[in-house]
Amino acid sequence: MASKELKRRSASGVKMAAENGNGPELRKSDLQSSPHECHNGETTSGKGNELVAPVGHDLGVPHPSVDSPAGSGVINGSNPRSRYDRKMSSPMMPAFMVSAPGKVIVFGEHAVVYGKAAMAAAISLRSYLLVTTLSKSRRTITLRFPDISLDHTWDIDSLPWASFSDPSKKKYYYDLVTSLEPGLVEAMQPHLSTISPKSPEDVRKIHKAAASAFLYLFLSLGSQSCPACIYTLRSTLPIGAGLGSSASISVCLSAALLLQIRTLAGPHPDQPQDEAELQIERINRWAFVGEMCIHGNPSGVDNTVSTGGKAVIFKRENYSKPPKVTPLRNFPELPLLLVNSRQPRSTATEVAKVGALKEAHPTVTDSMLDSIGKITESAHELIASPHYDQDDPASIQKLGDLINMNHGLLVSLGVSHPKLERIRELVDDTDIGWTKLTGAGGGGCAITLLKPSTPSTSLKYLESKLDAEGFERFETTLGGDGVGVLWPAVLRNESDEEGGEEIDQEKFLKADGREGVEKLVGVGLLEKREGWKFWR
């Protein structure tokens, strides 16, 4: 989106928030960098006691003041109240949670590398981030990710704030960041070098990648006066299986930090659609920055699906320009069996295989890639059709046929694997759905679109076969919600606790594996569960 259009939408979106009682209209200097702004965010224009709109109000966030633990001092370039306009100190920000889904490529693998369309959709396996504010006397931030054995604490005042607040490098929450600033990456290195010193180098690499995404976002969006916090991540997504786990984590971090600096309004039932889209876009932009920290040159599709949910059509015809991403907001929620082959794979290796085949047999390979692109387009047309009915066997059969054709072409391109073919064989034997590999292939995962009439006995039989052969399986849903917020971190579970069950550090850390996390805080698992809210 052009910069001028973004500014227009930013202003109109927050203006609507003001009209709905969600905060005053943003001042002009909040929508563009002012030449009169000092590195600490104070202006020399004589308007030092103007305030950033207190968005976040709908989630019960106290209005930030200079005395507030969560809003003290200057956050992200906003201006504090003057000393004559101070309010009483706000209470400590309550613990809250954010959650974002993983994704699968439904159609278009490998053809997307050559400018064809691909379709990616959210799945109901998700990452969860619990943010706990500590007392004012504490001056540390901690990142905990027990699923990968990461636990590290930094002293807030020792972090490279001077580098990140340098006027020539400073980025604001409304900015579009398309590349990492080398000087800022370099400034973080001393604070990453001490992470997990006793772990094997391959583990340290994963820990440092996750920590770099967190620190870059924290230092870009926060300020030295921010409160001490613990950021605890849990994920129900397999790591490194091509399911967008890193993007899901980046979305969680982006949303949490933007909520903490009061730059998100809602989500709430009466939120205007264009305002909700602006909030989603803001989360997505900073999630992409996190993805750049982890992957270097990500496509942007994973974080886009994780933020907005549902599905997208993704197309990149010119690698010197940004890809075209079309959200599919009406994508139906479909039952899916996801099976992890547990076979390690390399995306670069599989892409190179197709490249070599294209060089050796250009005409035939181009024909197969064109056909995969047409399958994606046909699936899009089918799902977007007003006649499509996800409960109609004929509609599901057409979608299943496209899945079978897409997989057959990927096999012909040489990117499947015996373990993926074994999964498909077991599914076909029970006749419960249509199966294809998802992602780069060569290992990783397979997805099965389940038939609506699948008997539970057949599904259990298949699951027992998959378990016996050492595969990892997940019953999940395709096309669900994107990023969500639980504010405060209280759920109305089946607990006897008055007012609901408070999710604290101890409960969250003790949740046993994927099943334990989903039982405690899982999105959409219990019909009577209340609390999670989504931008829609």
N, C-alpha and C positions, 0 to 999 in steps of 0.2 A: 504494500500500500504506500502511496506517495506520502512524503513527509507532511505536505500541506493538508492532505485528506485526513491523516492521522490526527493532526492538531485539531481539525474541525470536529472530528468524531470524539476526540478526548474532551473538548470543551462542551459539546452537546450532551455527551454521556453523563458528565458530572453535573451539568446544569439540570438534567432530569432528576439526578439524585437529590439535588437541592429542592426541586419542586415536589418531590415525594417525601421530603422530610429526612433525607439521608445525608445532609451536609450542604454547606454553601458552595457556590460556583467556584471553580478553580480560577485563580488569578492568572493573568497572561504569563507571568514569569514562571509559573509551574508547567507551562506547556512548551517553553523553549528556554534555552540557556541565555541568561542575561549577561551582557558584557560588564555589568556593574557588580556581579556576584563575586564575593571573595571565596577563598577555598573552604571556609567554614560555613558557607551558605548564607551569611548575613549580607544584606544589600547596603549599598551606599546611596540609595535613591530616596531615603527618608521614609520608606515604608517597611521598616524593620519589624513592626508588629502585625503584619498580615500573616495569616495562617494558611497552610495547605488544608484543603477540605478534609474534614475528619471522616473520610470514608473508612469503612470497616465498622461503622456505627451499628449496622444491622445485625452484626454477630455478637453484639454486647460488648464491644471493645470500648473502654473508657476513652473519652476525648483526650488526646495527648496534650500535656502542658510541660513547661520546663521542669516541673517538679516530679512528673510522672516517671516511674521506673522504666516503663516501656517506651515512653515518648520523650524522655529527657534530652536536653541539648538539641543539637542539629541532627536530623535524620534525613539522609539522602538529599541534602541541599535545601530542606525546608527551613523556614524561619521561625524561631521561638517567639513566644509572647514577650513583650517588654516587661521589665521588672514591676511596672505599675499595673500590669494586667494579669498577674499570676493567679492561678486557682489553687485550691488546696491539693495536696499530693494525692494522686489517684492510687487505688489499691493495686497490688501486684497483679499483672495479667494472669488470668487463669490458664491452666494447662489446656491445650487444644490439639487437635489432630487434623492432618490432611491425608488424602489418599488419592492415588492415581493408578490407572490400569496399565497392563502390558498390551501387546498387540501381536497379531499374526498377519502375514501377507496371505490374502485369500486368493488372489489371482495376479499373474503378471511377473513372477520372478524371472530374473535374467533378461527378459525382453525389456524391462524398464531401464536397463543399462544402455540400451540402444534406442532410447527415445520413445518407447511405447508406454502405454498407460499401465499402471499397477493399482490394485485395490488392497488397502490395508484396513483392518478393523480392530477395535478394542476387544479385549477379553476380560472376563470377570476375575481373573487372577490379578492381584494388585499389590502395590507397595503401600505401607502405612508409616507415617511420621508423627511421633508424639513430641510436642514442644513443651518443655517445663521451665518456667521462669524461676530463678533462684533469688535469694534475698539480696538486698542492696549491697550488703557487705561483701558479697562474692564478686570477683572480677575475672571469671573464667567462662569459656564456652567449651562444651564437650560434644563430640560426635560419636554416637554409639551405633554400631551396626553388627549386632551379635551373630547374624546369619553368616557373616564372613569373618567373624572374630576381630572386628575393628573397634577399638575404644581409645580415643585420644582426646586430650584436653589441652587447650591453648590459653595463655594469659591474654586477656583482651587488650591490655595496654601495651603489650609487646608486639602486637601485630603491625604490619606495615601501612598504617593509616596515612602517613604522609604521602606515600606513593599513590595510593588510591584516591586521595583528595586533591592531587595535583591538578590545577585547572586544565592543563593540556591533555590530561588522561581521564578525568572524572566523567563517569557516566551516570545518568539519572534514570529513575525507574521508567520514564516514558520514552527513553532512547531506544533506537534500533541498533543493536550490536551485532555486527556480521563477522567480526574477527576478534581474536584475543589480542590485547595490548602486550607485546613482548616484554616491555619493562615491568608490567604488573605481574606477569607470569614469573619473571626472574625474581621479583621482590618476595614472592611467596615461597621460593625454594628453601630457604633456611627453616621455614616453619613446616615444611613437608618432609624434610630430611630426617627428622627425629621420629617419624611414624613407624611403629612396629619393627624396631631395630633387630629383634631376635627372630623374626619370621623369615621363611625362605623368600628368595628374591621374587619368585613369581607371585607369591601372596602379597609381598610388599608393593608390587606394581599395581595390583588391584586396589589395595588400601590407599595408596597415594593418589590414584586416579579419582576415587570417590571423594577423598579429602580435598583434592584440588578443586573439584566442582563446588563443593560446599564453601571453601574459603573464598574463592573468586566471587561467588554470589554474595556471601556474607559481607565481604569488604566493599563490594560495589554498591550494595543496597543499604548497608547499615552505617553506623558511626561509632566512634570510640566511646561514646556515652551510652551505648546500648546496654541493656541489662544482661546479667549472667544467665545463661540458659543451658539446658541439656537437650540435644536433638537426637532422638532415638528412632532408628529405622528398623522396620521389620518388613519382610517381603514374602509373599506366597508364590512368587515367580521363580522358576529355576534360573540361576545365574549363568550367563554365557550360552544360552540355548537359542538365541535369535528371537526372543520374545519381547525385546524392548525393555529389559529390566533396568538398564542404566537411564533410559529416558523417563521411565516411571519414577525413579528416584530423583532425577533432575526436576521433574514437574513438582514433586512433593516439596523439595527444597525451595524452588522458586515461589510457589504459592505461600508457603509458611513465612518466608522472609518478607514478601510483599504484604501479607496480612499484618506482620509485626510492625511495619512502618506505616500502616494505615493508608495504603494506596489501593485497596480493593474494597468495593462496595458489595455487600451481599455475600453469598447468594441469598435471595429471599423471594417469596412467591410473587410479589408485585413488581419485581425488577423488570424494566423495559428490555426488550430483546436486544436492541443495539448496545445498551449499556452492558448487558451480560456478555455480548460478543467482544466488547472492548476489554473487559476483565480477562476473558479467556485469551485474547490476543496478547495481553500484557504478560500473563503467566507463561504463555508459550514462548514468547521472545526470550525471556530470561532462562527458561528451561533449555532452549537451544544453546545459550551461552554455557550452561552446565555440560551439555553434550559435547560442545567443542573442547572443553577441558578434558573430557574422557576420551573422545575419539579423534580429535583433531579436525576432521572435515566431514561431519555427519551430513546426511541428506536432509534432515529436518522432518522426515515423515514420522519417525517414531514419537518424537515429542509432540507433534501436531495431533496424532491420534490419541496419545495419552492425555493430553490437555482437554481436547474437545469431546472425546469419546466417539461412539457410533462408528463411522468409517470415513475414509477419504479415497478419492481418486488422485493418484500422484503421477506426474509426468514431467520429465526433464529432457527437452529436446536439445538444449544448448547448455553445456556445462559452464559456460562463462556467465550464465544468467541464473537467477534463482528458479527453482522448480515451480511448476504450476500445481497447486494443491487445491482440490475441490472437495469441501466437506459434504458428506452424505447424511444430512440430519435426520432423514426418514428411514435410515437403514434399520431393518427389523432385527429384533433380538432372536437369535437362533441357537438351538442346543448344539453343543460341540463337544466332541471327545478329543482331547489333546494328548498325544503320546510322545514322550521324550525318548528317543532311541538310545540316549546316553553315549552316542558316538561323537567324539570331538570332531569339529569341522572347521575349515578355514574359508571364510567368504572369498578372500583373495584367490585362493587355489581354485575354487569352483568357477569364479568369474574368468580366470585365466583359461580353464578348460574350454569354456564356450568360445572365448576369443580365438583359441587355437583351432577349434572346429570350424569357426567362421572363416578363418584364413585358408584352411585346407579345402573346405566345401562351401564357398560363399553363397551360391545360389540356393542350395538346399537349406542351409542354416538360416539364411535370411527369410526363407519361406516359413520355417518353423517359428522364428521370432515374430514374424508378422501375424501368424496364426494365434500365438499366445496373446498378442496385443488385441486381436479381434475378439478373443474369448473374454478378456477383461471388459471390453466395450459392450459385448452382448450381455454379460452379467449386470453391468451398470444399467443398461436399458431395461432388462428384466425386472430388477429390483425397483427402479424408478417408475415403472409402468403403473398406472392406476388400477390395472387388472391383476397386479401381483397380490397373492394372498398366501402368507406364510403358513397358513393352516390347510391350504389346498394341496393335496398330493401331487397334482400335475405341475404346480408352480415349483415345488421343492424338487421334483424329478428333473425339471429343466435345469435348475441350479446344480443339482448333482451331476447331470450329464456334463456340464461345463467343467466341474471339478475333475471328473475322470479324464476329459480331453486335455486339460491343462497338465495334469500329472503325466499323462502319456507322452506329451511333447517334452517335458522336462527330463523324462527317462531317455528319450531319444537324443537330447542334448548332452547326456552323460553325467548328469549332476545328482542322480539318486544314489542309493547305497543299499547293499543287501539287507541291512537292518530295517531300513525304511520300507523296502519291498516286503519283508517279512511281516511288518505291522499291517501293511495293506492286505496281505494274504489272509491274515487272521481276521481282519474286519470283513473282507469279502466272504469268508467262510460262514460268518454268522448273518450276513445280508442285513446289516442294521444301518448302513449309510454309505457315503461316498468319501473316499480318502485320497489325499494328496500330500506331498511334502510341502513344507512351508519355509520360506527363507531361501538361503543360498543352496541348501541341499548338502550332499556328501556326509550326512549325519544330521544332528539336530532333531527337529520335531516333525511329526506328521499330524494333520488335522483331519477329523472325520465329521462331516455334517450328518447328524443323526436323523433318521427318518422319524416323522411324528408318531408313527404307530409302533415304535420299537418296544417289544416286550421287555420288562425289567429282568426276566430270567435270561434272555439272550444277552443283555448288556452285562449282567453279572458273570455269565459264562465267558464272555470275551475278556472281561477284566481279569478273571482268574488265569486265563491263558497268557495275557500280557504280563501279569505279575510273575508267573512261573518262568517266563523267559527273560526276566530282569529289566523289563521296560518300566518307565515311570509314567503314570497316567493321571489325567486330571479331567473330571467332568466340569465343564465350564460353559459360559455363554458368550456368543459372538455378538458384538454390536451394542454393548452396554454403555453406562455412564462414563464420563471423563472424570476430571479432577473434582474432588468433593471435600467438604469441610465439616468437622465435628467440633462445634464451639458452644460451650466448653466441652472438655473431654468426658462427657457423661452420656451413657446409653441406657435406654429403657429396655434392658434385657429381661430375662426371667428372674433377675436378682430380687431379693427382698429389701434391698437398700432403698430407703425413702428418697423419692425424687429421681431414682435411677442409679445405675452403677457407675461410680467414678473410675475412670481408667487412669491409673497412676503408673509410675515407673516400674514398681515392683510387679504389678499384675502383667504389664506389657512384656517385661523381660522374661517372666516365668511362663508365658504362653508357650505351650509345647508344639513347636513346629508349625507347619502350614495350617493343620487342622485347629491347633490351639489359638493361633492368631485370628483365624476366620471366626471361630466360635466366640472369641472375646469382642472383636471389633469389626468383623467382616461386613462389608457393604452388601445390602440386599439379600442377606441370607435368612433373616427371620422376618416374617410378615409384620409382626408387631413391633419390630425394632424402629425406634424413632431417633432422630438427631442428625443424621447425615444429610447435608444439603448440597445441591449441585447447581452450577451455572448452566442454564439451558436456554 
